[in-house]
Amino acid sequence: MPAVPDQILDDGLLRSDPMTSPLPGILGVHHIGVSVPDLAKARHFYLDILGGVEEVEPLRWADNPFIDEIVGLEGSAAEQFFCRLGNMQIEVFEYAAPKQKQKQDPRRGVHEYGYTHIALQVEDLAAVHERIVAAGLPVHAPPDLTTITTDADGRKHGYSGTYCRDFFGNVFEILEIHETPAIRPIA
């Protein structure tokens, strides 16, 4: 295969290989899915504690060959709901079938293979951290708020965050981001 010359594309990024270019039509992340053992508890976490908004009717299925084919399971049965958190959605499932082979270790290390965490950008890290702690959820470490400074004009700079766990041990990160050379906010 002949070498592909370096190209600087419209987005300003240097590309050596056309396979690293974004796929046509990809707009961004629509949702992240998570399977939980207790949908009511998950609903409390995502809607009440994190302040998510449920925008569509929840779905329940069983004996649905169409869904079985999509999810790659035979005889699946589940309930799910979507909740919007800012510019993305979380799809939360509780499967009745097939049965789980083992319980998830609620202390599973983020170095283990698979999805390690979802990151939620927040406006006020201290307030969100306080709310999570008040709900009795585990936080890996308190956020270091000294890394966010305010200049004479009242503009904030820097970022901070920490990892937390939901009721089931799934890791999520809360981040307050004010643009720096190291990281950019989503909005």
Secondary structure, DSSP 4 states (H G I P E B T S, - for coil): -PPPPPEE-TTS-EES-GGGSPPTT-----EEEEE-S-HHHHHIIIIIIS--B--S--EEEES-HHHHHHHT-SS-EEEEEEEEETTEEEEEEEEEESPPSS---TT--TTSSS---EEEE-S-HHHHHHHHHHTT--BSS---GGGEEE-TTS-EEEEEEEEEE-TTS-EEEEEEEE--SS-----
